Amino acid sequence: MNIGIDMMGGDFAPLEAVKGIKLFNEAHLTVDSSQLTVNGQPSTVNLALFGDKAHIETLLKEHAVDTSNIKIIGTSQVIEMDEHPTKALKEKQDSSIAVGFGYLAKGMVDAFISAGNTGAMMVGSLFSIKAIEGIHRPTIGAYMPRENGKLGWLIDAGINSDCKPENLEQFAMLGSIFAEQILNIENPRVGLINIGEEEGKGNLLAQAAYPLLKENKHIHFTGNIEGRDIFLDKADVMVCDGFTGNIILKLAESIHGLVQRRNVHDEFFDMFEFEQYGGVPVLGVNKPVIIGHGISHAKAFKNMITIAGKMVEKDVVGMIKKSVTVGS
């Protein structure tokens, strides 16, 4: 299994990426039970690092990182956080993101992760490895802590602000596969985020999406859920357009920031800390792509590598392709 890492993406690159790689290798290369598998067989995770080769080599040495599973691919350019995604990818073809996507498209790595420019990662996903045939709009989700200590999955979390009912139906299918395979939720319940529980409530999008979800036999649709249900055990996959989803996500992030500033210690609010999840996958494209937060530290990078490995291990992309074929 080969996972590519954009070493130059994020506010603390490449130092925190190197520290995260060390954490991952210390767990993965020394503890048999932590190994990922491919086709039922234990698989060493080889890491392809894209970025400033000399700088990366120095940091790997300084932090005593086991490099037995590491290959460095030197790049000369960096796509900054504030750059226009499409323009940057076109003009900076030797950037860590562009070269990484090139390797992914050619099958030289099985997955690619970055904490860099989110727009560039989405554009790279759509133009380098492309959307799965039959997927109208790839999407990303967000982990939603629930009061019972488990996680829910909010989808879309901000990529698709304007949606059609058919988009929400596909988001539900994509989210269900992710929840089942990665969050280990059996037969995940799907809820449509709305302003009321009764069928027929909501705006035109919600009213039109409801019957599509209700009639889809490939998901476990349980009806509408309201904003007050997000942190409760009402649904495992919570579906909405990206405009609504991003507002919910930013509200959840602000809650975490608030309790931290007020020095509140509670197990539930501890679950809002994003680094324990690493990043989120772009669902609906032909290869696993994981996007991390720009302020990711070592723990987040370690977990981004882990989730990328699980996406490959469980062949989530293959399952999505099959679901699109079956559902069409």
SVG drawing of the C-alpha trace seen along z (x, -y; Angstrom):
<svg xmlns="http://www.w3.org/2000/svg" viewBox="-46 -34 65 46">
<polyline fill="none" stroke="black" stroke-width="0.4" points="0.0,0.0 1.4,-3.4 0.2,-6.6 1.2,-10.0 1.6,-13.0 1.8,-16.7 4.5,-17.7 4.2,-21.4 0.5,-21.9 -0.7,-23.4 0.3,-26.2 3.1,-24.1 4.5,-22.3 6.6,-20.3 7.6,-20.0 4.2,-18.7 3.9,-16.3 7.2,-14.8 6.2,-14.5 3.0,-12.8 4.8,-10.4 7.0,-9.5 3.9,-8.8 2.4,-6.7 5.6,-4.6 6.1,-4.0 2.7,-2.5 2.5,-0.8 6.0,0.6 6.5,1.9 3.1,3.3 1.7,6.2 -1.9,5.5 -1.8,2.0 -1.0,3.1 -3.5,2.5 -4.4,5.2 -5.0,5.5 -7.1,8.4 -7.0,9.9 -3.2,9.8 -1.0,7.6 0.4,4.7 3.2,2.4 2.3,-1.2 4.9,-2.9 4.9,-6.7 5.7,-8.9 6.5,-12.4 6.1,-15.3 7.9,-18.6 11.3,-20.3 13.6,-17.2 16.5,-18.7 14.3,-20.2 12.3,-17.0 15.5,-14.9 16.9,-17.2 13.7,-17.0 13.4,-13.2 17.0,-12.9 16.5,-15.5 13.4,-13.7 14.9,-10.2 12.1,-9.0 12.3,-5.4 12.7,-5.9 12.5,-2.2 9.1,-2.8 9.7,-6.3 10.5,-7.8 10.9,-11.5 9.8,-13.0 11.4,-16.5 9.2,-19.4 10.1,-23.0 6.8,-24.9 4.2,-25.3 0.5,-26.2 -0.3,-28.7 -3.5,-28.7 -4.8,-32.0 -4.0,-31.1 -6.8,-30.5 -7.0,-26.7 -7.3,-26.3 -4.8,-29.0 -2.3,-27.7 -2.5,-24.1 -2.1,-25.2 0.9,-27.6 2.6,-25.5 2.9,-22.1 5.9,-21.2 4.1,-21.9 3.7,-19.2 -0.1,-19.0 0.2,-18.9 2.9,-16.3 1.1,-14.2 -2.0,-14.1 0.1,-13.1 1.4,-10.1 -2.2,-9.3 -3.6,-9.5 -0.8,-7.2 -1.4,-4.6 2.0,-5.3 0.3,-5.9 -3.0,-4.5 -4.1,-7.5 -3.1,-11.1 -3.4,-13.4 -2.9,-17.1 -3.5,-19.8 -3.0,-22.4 -5.2,-24.5 -8.6,-22.8 -9.8,-24.3 -6.6,-23.0 -7.3,-19.5 -10.8,-19.5 -9.8,-20.8 -7.0,-18.3 -9.4,-15.5 -11.9,-16.5 -9.4,-17.1 -6.6,-14.6 -8.5,-11.5 -12.0,-12.7 -15.4,-11.8 -16.7,-8.3 -18.9,-7.7 -22.5,-8.3 -21.6,-10.6 -23.0,-14.0 -21.0,-15.9 -18.2,-14.6 -18.6,-15.7 -17.0,-15.9 -18.5,-15.3 -17.7,-16.1 -17.5,-14.1 -20.3,-15.0 -19.9,-13.9 -23.0,-12.6 -23.9,-12.6 -23.7,-8.8 -20.0,-8.9 -20.3,-7.8 -19.8,-9.7 -22.2,-10.7 -21.4,-11.8 -22.7,-15.2 -22.7,-15.4 -22.3,-17.8 -20.1,-19.9 -19.5,-22.8 -18.3,-21.8 -21.7,-22.0 -23.6,-25.0 -26.4,-24.7 -27.8,-21.3 -30.5,-19.4 -32.6,-16.6 -30.7,-14.0 -27.4,-15.3 -28.7,-14.8 -29.8,-11.2 -26.2,-10.5 -24.8,-12.1 -26.9,-9.8 -25.5,-6.8 -21.9,-8.0 -22.2,-8.8 -23.8,-5.5 -20.9,-3.6 -18.3,-5.7 -20.2,-5.3 -20.5,-1.6 -16.9,-0.9 -14.9,-3.5 -17.0,-4.4 -18.1,-0.8 -21.8,-1.6 -23.9,1.3 -26.8,0.4 -26.4,-3.4 -29.6,-5.4 -29.9,-8.3 -31.7,-11.5 -32.5,-14.5 -31.8,-17.8 -34.9,-19.9 -36.9,-22.4 -39.4,-19.8 -39.8,-16.1 -42.9,-15.7 -42.9,-14.6 -43.6,-17.6 -41.7,-20.1 -38.9,-22.4 -37.9,-24.3 -38.3,-23.0 -35.0,-21.1 -35.9,-19.2 -39.5,-18.5 -38.2,-17.1 -35.3,-15.1 -37.5,-13.4 -39.4,-11.0 -36.1,-10.1 -34.5,-9.1 -37.6,-7.3 -37.8,-5.2 -34.1,-4.4 -33.8,-0.8 -30.0,-1.0 -30.0,-3.3 -31.8,-3.1 -33.7,-6.3 -35.4,-7.2 -37.0,-10.6 -36.3,-14.2 -34.1,-15.4 -33.9,-18.9 -31.0,-21.0 -31.5,-19.9 -30.9,-16.3 -27.4,-16.8 -25.6,-15.8 -28.2,-13.1 -28.5,-9.5 -31.3,-10.2 -29.3,-9.5 -25.9,-8.2 -25.7,-10.0 -27.1,-13.5 -27.8,-14.8 -28.1,-18.4 -26.8,-20.8 -23.3,-22.2 -24.6,-25.7 -26.5,-24.3 -23.8,-21.7 -21.0,-24.3 -23.0,-26.5 -23.6,-23.4 -19.9,-22.5 -18.7,-26.0 -21.2,-26.2 -19.8,-22.9 -16.2,-24.3 -17.2,-27.4 -18.7,-25.3 -15.4,-23.6 -13.6,-26.9 -16.0,-28.3 -15.7,-25.4 -11.9,-25.5 -11.8,-29.3 -14.0,-28.7 -11.8,-25.9 -14.6,-23.3 -13.5,-19.7 -16.1,-17.2 -15.7,-13.9 -18.4,-15.0 -16.8,-18.3 -13.4,-16.6 -14.8,-14.7 -14.9,-18.0 -11.1,-18.1 -10.5,-17.5 -7.0,-16.1 -8.2,-12.8 -10.0,-12.2 -7.2,-13.6 -9.1,-14.6 -12.1,-13.9 -12.2,-12.0 -13.4,-13.4 -16.2,-11.0 -17.2,-10.2 -13.8,-10.4 -11.8,-7.5 -9.1,-7.3 -8.9,-8.0 -8.1,-11.7 -8.0,-13.0 -8.2,-16.7 -6.9,-17.9 -7.3,-21.1 -4.8,-23.8 -3.7,-24.0 -3.1,-20.3 -0.4,-19.1 1.4,-15.7 -1.6,-13.8 -3.8,-14.9 -1.2,-13.9 -0.8,-10.5 -4.6,-10.0 -4.9,-11.3 -2.4,-8.5 -4.5,-6.0 -7.8,-6.9 -6.2,-6.9 -5.0,-3.4 -8.4,-2.3 -10.0,-3.7 -7.6,-1.6 -7.9,1.4 -11.7,1.4 -11.8,0.5 -14.3,-2.3 -14.0,-3.7 -14.8,-0.3 -17.9,0.0 -19.0,-3.5 -18.6,-2.5 -20.7,0.7 -23.4,-1.3 -23.7,-3.7 -24.1,-0.8 -26.6,0.9 -28.6,-2.3 -28.7,-3.5"/>
</svg>
